[in-house]
Amino acid sequence: MSIQQGLDKLAQLPEFTAVLHKEVEARNLDFKDVMACVGHLYEKVSNRTNGNDDTFNDSIIVRATKFTDDERAALVILLKLQGNWPYPLWWREDKPCKGGE
């Protein structure tokens, strides 16, 4: 099984769907658009995270400048889902600044 196939299987879990609905609502995104991103998430992440600039103190940084809102939501959903697993990855989201904030 490939990594993308594993991600696709995770996206079929009820736990994924529960987090998906919360993230879509909180971010004011479309359910179908975020789900569509899961199907190519591994390729997007592996292409946009060359080097070590996406980690800090062993924590993954999900950068707003590297992913669309839908892609970022899909990635955050998967990271939140794995948060309950043994030895979860440490991560944080670098949210975009709006209006000079």
C-alpha positions as CSV (number, residue, x, y, z in Angstrom):
1,M,0.0,0.0,0.0
2,S,1.3,3.4,-0.9
3,I,1.3,6.4,1.5
4,Q,-1.4,8.1,-0.5
5,Q,-3.5,4.9,-0.3
6,G,-3.1,4.9,3.5
7,L,-4.2,8.6,3.6
8,D,-7.2,7.7,1.5
9,K,-8.1,4.9,4.0
10,L,-7.7,7.3,6.9
11,A,-10.1,9.7,5.2
12,Q,-12.8,7.0,5.3
13,L,-12.7,6.7,9.1
14,P,-15.6,8.2,11.1
15,E,-13.0,10.1,13.2
16,F,-11.7,11.8,10.1
17,T,-15.2,12.8,9.1
18,A,-15.9,14.3,12.5
19,V,-12.8,16.4,12.5
20,L,-13.4,17.3,8.8
21,H,-16.8,18.8,9.6
22,K,-15.4,20.9,12.5
23,E,-12.5,22.2,10.4
24,V,-14.7,23.0,7.4
25,E,-17.1,24.9,9.6
26,A,-14.4,26.7,11.6
27,R,-12.6,27.7,8.4
28,N,-15.7,28.5,6.4
29,L,-14.6,26.1,3.6
30,D,-16.5,23.6,1.4
31,F,-16.6,20.0,2.5
32,K,-16.1,18.6,-1.1
33,D,-13.2,20.9,-1.8
34,V,-11.3,19.8,1.3
35,M,-12.0,16.2,0.7
36,A,-10.8,16.5,-2.9
37,C,-7.4,17.7,-1.5
38,V,-6.9,14.5,0.5
39,G,-6.6,12.6,-2.8
40,H,-3.4,14.4,-3.8
41,L,-2.2,15.5,-0.3
42,Y,0.9,13.3,-0.2
43,E,2.2,14.6,-3.5
44,K,1.5,18.2,-2.5
45,V,3.2,17.9,0.9
46,S,6.3,16.1,-0.5
47,N,6.7,18.6,-3.3
48,R,6.3,21.7,-1.0
49,T,8.4,20.7,2.0
50,N,11.9,20.4,0.7
51,G,14.6,21.1,3.2
52,N,14.1,21.6,6.9
53,D,12.4,25.0,6.9
54,D,9.1,23.3,7.8
55,T,10.2,22.1,11.2
56,F,11.1,23.9,14.4
57,N,12.3,22.1,17.5
58,D,11.0,18.8,16.1
59,S,7.6,20.3,15.4
60,I,6.1,20.3,11.9
61,I,5.0,23.7,10.8
62,V,2.0,23.7,8.4
63,R,2.8,27.0,6.6
64,A,0.0,29.1,5.1
65,T,2.3,30.3,2.3
66,K,2.8,26.7,1.0
67,F,-0.7,25.4,0.8
68,T,-4.1,26.5,-0.2
69,D,-6.8,26.9,2.5
70,D,-8.3,23.6,1.5
71,E,-5.0,21.7,1.4
72,R,-4.0,23.2,4.7
73,A,-7.3,22.1,6.2
74,A,-6.9,18.6,4.9
75,L,-3.4,18.3,6.3
76,V,-4.5,19.7,9.7
77,I,-7.3,17.2,9.9
78,L,-4.9,14.3,9.4
79,L,-2.5,15.8,11.9
80,K,-5.3,16.2,14.5
81,L,-6.4,12.7,13.8
82,Q,-3.0,11.2,14.5
83,G,-2.8,13.2,17.7
84,N,-4.5,10.4,19.6
85,W,-2.1,7.7,18.4
86,P,0.9,6.5,20.3
87,Y,3.9,8.7,19.6
88,P,2.0,11.4,17.6
89,L,3.9,14.0,15.5
90,W,4.3,17.4,17.1
91,W,2.9,20.2,14.8
92,R,1.5,23.6,14.6
93,E,-0.2,25.7,11.9
94,D,1.3,28.9,10.7
95,K,-1.9,30.8,9.9
96,P,-2.0,33.6,7.4
97,C,-2.0,37.2,8.5
98,K,-5.1,39.2,7.5
99,G,-5.2,42.9,7.1
100,G,-1.7,43.5,8.5
101,E,-2.3,41.6,11.8
